[in-house]
Amino acid sequence: MRHRPLLLGRAGTALLGLLAVLAAGSPVAAAPPLSGPAALGNRPGLTDPRPCAEAAGFTCAELTVPLDRRGRFPGELRLRVAVAENADAPRGTLLLLSGGPGQPGPGLLPRLEPRFRYLMDDYRLVMIDQRGTGPAGIDCPQLQAEVGSSDITPASPEAIRSCAELLGRTRNFYTTADTVADLEELRRALGVHRWTLDGISYGTFVAQQYGLTYPHRVARMVLDSVVPQDTLDGLYLPSLHRVAWVLRTACREQSCGSDPAADVAETIRRYGNAVGIFDFLVIASIVDPKLTGETFYPVLPFLRMAAEGSPEPLMSAIDDLQGGETTPFAEYSAGLHAATVCADQTEAPWGDSTAPPGRRARALDRAVRQIPAGHVWPFPRETAAEQALISTCLHWPVSRPNPRPPRHTLTMPVLLLNGDRDLSTPVEWAVEQAARTPRGELVVIAGMGHSIQGRHPEGDSAVRRFLLGPTA
């Protein structure tokens, strides 16, 4: 999952600690010696090698893949790949998967390479523009302008339908399973027998889908800000439910003198805009998870003022954050996000993406009425249906759903990281996934929000031990 501002990227508390001890694994064999653009260009499937403009020490090339692997629809996609030039890295290749869906790969290297530098003597880092992302990605101008990189800001039905019409039948070929197949082609093109996957936010979903499809190709896996392996939760109930805890915890730390959750409920009662307030709080949990006001708007004072009858600061902040006029599709493709999310929601209230749009509203209404009273307080139940993860797909036309992978359990060692204040990928999702991962270890970071690696020493220490320790 991803939200503005563009950071990488989505129950319990820090007392959960470590839920399981990781079983020992064996070192990954290094890839065949390759270095520099010329050598990378000699790999089958990778073309046009050149130094990456984004980061020194990386070679960029193109991986050409079929749009439709079943061969019924013509066309090819050229996916940009960035590969570190230390092909003799002793622990092999680390594929870093960005979030969204909608984020690029190599374009994020200037920000990500410093955060992962401590791994790069031991691993060869690889990133890829997942299909539909990056400079050659999907551009739906009206949808992009309305929502930018937000998962929650709802788009107009006209913008959603316009994007689907622009894509036409090609909208069927942007499922996570299509991306998984691309990654397998990349592995073969690099000449890697097995590699390590590191996914952030939606990238955790991609990593798990790959691991369930090609388990023998994955040495180990890091999941940072976890989306469960089966399906995206379109109603976002765990996140809505967790808002009150996050706000009240921050208030206790700051002695704010009020109940900020009650302030949210009162503000919505007076002025509406529940979805805008939810979006504002999710972004705050990413940028400023302790809600101190030091790196984001002063959330708790804004909520108090709004509840007391002065909503202007809060609503102005929400207006500043909404809309995507300053988010180019190459940095985050709202069109790809819609196509993938709506295909991946195989357990939406109406079923999957093959359900006729005319029948979806009634099914969604039934699902909202079944939400237990007070479960998503301080928000009204209708917020679950109005936020964009589900409302976009309400208007998305019939398309091919994401097929389930052939296996149901991840068998490799897995490290799961999550902040207990993350409202983008709430910690409940990480707990759910850890419980079904036999060789999984969950580390919950107290006071942290979305995207842990490179932003918190406890998280980096866990990754270092997992990927660089004697059993790695």
Secondary structure, DSSP 4 states (H G I P E B T S, - for coil): ---TTT-------GGG-B-SPPPP--PPPPPPP--HHHHHHTSTTEEEEEE-SSSTTEEEEEEEEES-TTSSS--EEEEEEEEES-TT-TT-EEEEE--TTT--SGGGHHHHHHHTGGGTTTSEEEEE--TT-STTS---HHHHHHHTT-SSSPPPHHHHHHHHHHHGGGGGG-SHHHHHHHHHHHHHHHT-SSEEEEEETHHHHHHHHHHHH-GGGEEEEEEESPPPSS---TT-HHHHHHHHHHHHHHHHHHT-SS-HHHHHHHHHHHH--HHHHHHHHHHHHHH-TT--SSSS--HHHHHHHHHTT--HHHHHHHHHH---TT--TTT--HHHHHHHHHHH-TTBTTBSTTS-GGGHHHHHHHHHHTSPTTTTTTS-TTHHHHSHHHHHHHHSPP-PPPPPPS-SS--S-EEEEEETT-SSS-HHHHHHHHHT-TTEEEEEETT--S--TTT-HHHHHHHHHHHHSTT-
